[in-house]
Amino acid sequence: MPGPKTIRLVAAGLAVLSAAVLARGIYQIIPMGDPLPRSEVVGELNGPALASYSRVAIQRFGERQLLTGQLLVTAKDIEGLAQAPVLDTQVPALKERLQKQRVRLAQAGAITTLAHGQGDLALTMLQTGRSTTDTRNLIYGGRGTGVFELLASISGDTGVTLIGAPGGEPLYLITSTLRSPGEGDQPAAWDTLRSDDLGATWTYDPDVTLGVPQLHTAFLTDRLAIALENHESGVRLLHSCDGAKRWSATLLKEQVWPDSAAFERKFAETAERDRKAYGPEQLGYGWSLYPLDDTRAVGWSWRTRVRPEGQDGPELIETRRFEVQFQEGASPAFRITPDVTRVPTQDTHALLTRDQPVFETEGDAIYQLDKTGMSWVKRSRSPDVRGAASWIGQAWFGRNAWVIKTYAEQLFSGNEYTKTYFYSRDKGRSWRPFQLSHEQERGLLGLDQTGDALLSLAERNGKTVIQRYPLD
């Protein structure tokens, strides 16, 4: 039996160890870096303020900047909304809904003269009982002066998507109302408006077929568009030569994995044999697609072994690259390269334009697409955070700076992770941590056009202003 002295020594050792663990845990939760020291208001939204919960996106087409966000309309917003077109009456489903609401209000005595069609129907409905319940998508436009003018608004709870041809002419505004569920080989179509003047005016286009389930949609020219689609028959490559009106579909597995039938039979036999050791296994396929130039695209596909939840993640079996050449009046020409190196997964939310640099992140790694060599180059990795490995949750890449938002486990994390922002001025060779407040993070738009500073929205005196935070 240990004596009193031994017990005291053990107790002292445990106390020191506990103090060290506690100190390390506290050290890990202390934020790294300092707040960005300088800021300036560089612009404002000349219209209603966006909702604090709104997910805001900014896209650039040459000198034109387009910003989209949401607003839950109240009475004080009506005057501002009236300064720009309310697009609802151009969309058949929204117009029909407005007409039914108008009739109900007229019958109830809420409106009189407008029951017979005089005036702006969509704006009138905002001015009546719907004004406190309507969620609107706002489209703002700017030209580098800092001021964003309200170009248009349209109803919709789930947001809108902007897709543009190179240079932004034309632009397509995909709404949240389904026009057609898809017929034959044609994908589903969502009500879409078109602009040929960089968003200044919009007209309903009943022929364009855009929106989910299309993935990674991109225009190589104003007429040639490409996309992936998760179809019941398998993943399909879609391409259109008439500006996204009619699409032709190619089953990608037949092109990229012509050996799939034989491989899958053998895989099933092996999986059945190993069921007791590993549980049920499945074969999975992943896909990506990127525009290269005005006639070509490149993508990758990877086979994985997927085991039951709780075991290791999917095991990569093989990756193949497919290059596609498009020519009007002919089927796409494929060139397949087997057994290429592992590639990052494509960001499902990224909106690609043909001529922009392409970056992807996976785990702690940053990759850039070498369009000439059609390969991925690892450019950098995220730094450790207080001695713990980090992974990248979001990233922004500009000409003069890169910014990443990272997460890292901490000693007392539970279900929480340490969140840290870093920026780099030398393309990821070195990183500097910094802090953003909750308000700055909530309004974060990303890097400005020069790539030297972060932009964030803030509300000042009922206006939404754009603040610029230099990265220095």
RAVEN-V479901 format. One line per field, one symbol per residue. ss: DSSP state (~ for helix, > for strand, _ for the rest). phi: phi as a letter, one per 20 degrees, with the letter a starting at -180 (. if undefined). psi: psi as a letter, one per 30 degrees, with the letter a starting at -180 (. if undefined). A space follows every 10 residues. Layout:
ss: ???
phi: ???
psi: ???
This chain:
ss: ___~~~~~~~ ~~~~~~~~~~ ~~~~~~~~~_ ___>>____> >>>>>>____ ______>>>> >__>>>>>>> >>__~~~~~~ ~___>>~~~~ _~~~~~~~~~ ~~~~~~~___ __~~~~____ ~~~~~~~_~~ ~~__>>>>>> >>____>>>> >>>>>_____ >>>>_~~~__ >>>>>>>>>> ________>> >>>>>_____ __>>______ ___>>>>>>_ ____>>>>>> >__>>>>>>> _______>>> >~~~~~___~ ~~~~~~~~~~ ~~~_~~~~__ _>>>>>>>>> >____>>>>> >>>>>>____ ____>>>>>> >>>>>_____ __>>>>>___ __________ ________>> >>__>>>>>> ____>>>>>> >___>__>_> >>>>>>>___ _>>>>>>>__ _______>>> >>>>______ _>>>>__~~~ ~~_>>>>___ __>>>>>>>> __>>>>>>>> __
phi: .fegffffff ffffffffff ffffffgfef gendfffcbb edabeergff ffefedcccd cmeedcccad befcgfefff fffcgeegfe egffffffff fffffffenf ccfffdofne fffffffdff fdceededdd cccneoedef eabbfqfdnc cdccfgnnce dcdeeddeeb focleeffcd gcdccdclnf cccfdfdfdc ogefclfbde cfdeccadbe efepfdedbc dcmmedddcc ffffeecfef ffffffffff fffegfednf dcddcdbbbc fdbfccccbc cceceddggo egfgefeacc dcdcddbfnc fgedcddele fgcfffffef dedgdefdcc cbmedddcfe ffelbedfea bfffdlndfd ceebbcccfd bdccddcbfc gdfmddcfdc ecccdclnfb ccfbdcfgff ffefdoefff mdbedbebdc lndedddddf eb
psi: kkleeeeeee eeeeeeeeee eeeeeeeffk kklllkfklk jflljiakkl kffkjkkkkk jbfkkkkkal kjkleffeee efflkjfeff jeeeeeeeee eeeeeeefge ldeffgfkaj eeeeeefbff fffkkkkkjk klhfffkkkk ellklkfgll kkkklkfgjl kkjkagkkek fkkbfkllkk kkkkkghhfe lkkkjffkjl lkgkkhkkke affjllllkj lfflkkkkkk ghhgekkkkk jeeeeeifge eeeeeeeeee eeegeeefak llklklklkk keaffllkll kkkljkllkf allkkkekkk kkkkkkkkgl lkkkkkjlhl lkllkkjffk jkleglkkkl kjbgkkkkjj fefhlkkjel lklljhfkkl lkellkklef lkkkklkkkl ehecgllkkk kllkfhhgel kkllkkleee eegkfallff gflkkkklkj hfljljkkjk i.
